[in-house]
Amino acid sequence: MAHRITEECTYCGACEPECPVSAITPGDSLYVIDEEVCVDCVGYHEIAACVDVCPVDCIFKV
């Protein structure tokens, strides 16, 4: 159900404001999704908002 950001993250920050439950935070060199908080945007969006806006497709479902 949760998502994860891979090492390909460019640290652009596009994903963070899209998360309806604030599960995405900046890490040292890439953004991080708290998998305990992530709800896959169920009840908020048709598809995961972070995946939809990521310009390098580095977010995937765990």
DOKELUM-615175 format. One record per residue: residue in one letter; chain; x, y, z of N, C-alpha, C, O in turn. Coordinates in steps of 0.05 Angstrom, whole numbers, plus 5000, padded with zeros to 4 digits. Layout:
REM DOKELUM-615175
{pt 'A' 'A' {X Y Z} {X Y Z} {X Y Z} {X Y Z}};
...
This chain:
REM DOKELUM-615175
{pt 'M' 'A' {5016 4976 5000} {5000 5000 5000} {5017 5025 5000} {5010 5045 4987}};
{pt 'A' 'A' {5040 5025 5014} {5057 5049 5016} {5075 5051 4991} {5077 5032 4975}};
{pt 'H' 'A' {5087 5074 4989} {5106 5079 4967} {5134 5084 4978} {5137 5089 5002}};
{pt 'R' 'A' {5153 5082 4961} {5181 5087 4968} {5194 5103 4946} {5188 5100 4922}};
{pt 'I' 'A' {5213 5120 4953} {5228 5136 4934} {5256 5124 4931} {5269 5118 4951}};
{pt 'T' 'A' {5264 5120 4906} {5290 5107 4901} {5313 5127 4899} {5309 5152 4901}};
{pt 'E' 'A' {5337 5117 4897} {5361 5133 4895} {5362 5152 4870} {5378 5170 4869}};
{pt 'E' 'A' {5344 5147 4851} {5343 5164 4827} {5331 5191 4833} {5330 5208 4815}};
{pt 'C' 'A' {5321 5195 4857} {5308 5221 4865} {5328 5244 4859} {5351 5243 4867}};
{pt 'T' 'A' {5317 5265 4846} {5334 5288 4840} {5331 5310 4860} {5342 5332 4857}};
{pt 'Y' 'A' {5316 5305 4882} {5312 5324 4903} {5297 5349 4894} {5303 5371 4904}};
{pt 'C' 'A' {5279 5346 4875} {5265 5369 4863} {5243 5379 4882} {5237 5403 4881}};
{pt 'G' 'A' {5232 5362 4898} {5211 5370 4917} {5183 5371 4907} {5165 5380 4921}};
{pt 'A' 'A' {5179 5362 4882} {5152 5363 4871} {5132 5345 4886} {5108 5351 4887}};
{pt 'C' 'A' {5142 5324 4897} {5124 5304 4911} {5114 5314 4938} {5091 5309 4945}};
{pt 'E' 'A' {5131 5327 4953} {5124 5334 4981} {5098 5348 4984} {5081 5340 5001}};
{pt 'P' 'A' {5092 5370 4970} {5067 5384 4975} {5042 5369 4964} {5020 5376 4971}};
{pt 'E' 'A' {5047 5349 4948} {5024 5334 4937} {5013 5313 4956} {4991 5303 4953}};
{pt 'C' 'A' {5028 5305 4977} {5020 5284 4995} {4998 5294 5014} {5003 5313 5029}};
{pt 'P' 'A' {4974 5282 5013} {4952 5291 5030} {4955 5284 5059} {4941 5295 5076}};
{pt 'V' 'A' {4974 5267 5066} {4978 5259 5094} {5006 5267 5104} {5014 5258 5126}};
{pt 'S' 'A' {5020 5283 5090} {5047 5293 5097} {5066 5270 5104} {5081 5272 5124}};
{pt 'A' 'A' {5066 5249 5088} {5084 5226 5092} {5111 5230 5079} {5129 5215 5084}};
{pt 'I' 'A' {5114 5251 5063} {5139 5256 5048} {5155 5279 5061} {5144 5301 5065}};
{pt 'T' 'A' {5180 5273 5067} {5197 5294 5079} {5225 5293 5065} {5233 5273 5054}};
{pt 'P' 'A' {5239 5316 5066} {5265 5316 5054} {5285 5301 5071} {5286 5305 5096}};
{pt 'G' 'A' {5301 5284 5058} {5323 5270 5072} {5348 5284 5066} {5348 5308 5058}};
{pt 'D' 'A' {5371 5271 5070} {5397 5283 5065} {5401 5289 5035} {5410 5311 5028}};
{pt 'S' 'A' {5395 5269 5018} {5400 5273 4989} {5376 5265 4972} {5378 5268 4947}};
{pt 'L' 'A' {5355 5256 4984} {5331 5249 4970} {5307 5251 4988} {5310 5251 5013}};
{pt 'Y' 'A' {5283 5253 4977} {5259 5254 4993} {5253 5226 5003} {5260 5206 4991}};
{pt 'V' 'A' {5240 5225 5026} {5234 5200 5040} {5204 5198 5045} {5191 5218 5053}};
{pt 'I' 'A' {5192 5175 5041} {5164 5170 5047} {5162 5153 5072} {5174 5131 5073}};
{pt 'D' 'A' {5148 5163 5092} {5144 5147 5117} {5123 5126 5110} {5099 5133 5107}};
{pt 'E' 'A' {5131 5102 5107} {5113 5080 5098} {5092 5073 5118} {5072 5061 5111}};
{pt 'E' 'A' {5095 5081 5143} {5075 5077 5164} {5052 5098 5161} {5030 5093 5170}};
{pt 'V' 'A' {5058 5120 5148} {5039 5142 5145} {5026 5141 5118} {5002 5149 5115}};
{pt 'C' 'A' {5040 5133 5097} {5030 5133 5070} {5005 5116 5067} {5004 5094 5077}};
{pt 'V' 'A' {4985 5128 5054} {4959 5114 5050} {4954 5109 5020} {4931 5102 5013}};
{pt 'D' 'A' {4974 5112 5003} {4971 5108 4974} {4950 5127 4962} {4939 5121 4941}};
{pt 'C' 'A' {4945 5148 4976} {4925 5169 4968} {4897 5158 4967} {4879 5170 4955}};
{pt 'V' 'A' {4892 5135 4979} {4865 5123 4980} {4847 5143 4995} {4853 5151 5018}};
{pt 'G' 'A' {4825 5150 4982} {4806 5169 4994} {4813 5198 4988} {4797 5216 4995}};
{pt 'Y' 'A' {4835 5203 4974} {4843 5230 4967} {4845 5234 4937} {4836 5254 4927}};
{pt 'H' 'A' {4858 5215 4923} {4863 5217 4894} {4858 5191 4881} {4859 5170 4894}};
{pt 'E' 'A' {4853 5191 4855} {4849 5167 4839} {4875 5150 4839} {4874 5125 4841}};
{pt 'I' 'A' {4898 5164 4835} {4924 5150 4835} {4942 5165 4855} {4935 5187 4864}};
{pt 'A' 'A' {4964 5152 4862} {4982 5165 4881} {4993 5191 4870} {5005 5192 4849}};
{pt 'A' 'A' {4988 5213 4884} {4995 5240 4875} {5025 5243 4871} {5033 5256 4852}};
{pt 'C' 'A' {5041 5231 4889} {5070 5234 4887} {5080 5221 4861} {5097 5231 4848}};
{pt 'V' 'A' {5069 5197 4855} {5077 5183 4831} {5070 5200 4806} {5085 5201 4787}};
{pt 'D' 'A' {5046 5212 4807} {5036 5227 4784} {5054 5252 4778} {5057 5259 4755}};
{pt 'V' 'A' {5065 5264 4798} {5081 5289 4794} {5111 5285 4792} {5125 5303 4784}};
{pt 'C' 'A' {5121 5261 4799} {5150 5257 4798} {5161 5258 4770} {5153 5242 4753}};
{pt 'P' 'A' {5179 5276 4765} {5190 5279 4738} {5210 5258 4729} {5216 5255 4705}};
{pt 'V' 'A' {5220 5242 4748} {5239 5221 4741} {5229 5193 4747} {5244 5174 4745}};
{pt 'D' 'A' {5203 5191 4754} {5191 5164 4759} {5207 5147 4779} {5213 5124 4774}};
{pt 'C' 'A' {5214 5159 4801} {5230 5144 4821} {5214 5136 4845} {5225 5128 4865}};
{pt 'I' 'A' {5187 5137 4843} {5171 5129 4866} {5155 5104 4857} {5142 5104 4836}};
{pt 'F' 'A' {5156 5084 4874} {5142 5059 4868} {5127 5048 4892} {5134 5054 4915}};
{pt 'K' 'A' {5107 5032 4887} {5092 5019 4908} {5107 4996 4921} {5119 4980 4906}};
{pt 'V' 'A' {5107 4995 4947} {5122 4975 4962} {5105 4949 4962} {5113 4929 4974}};
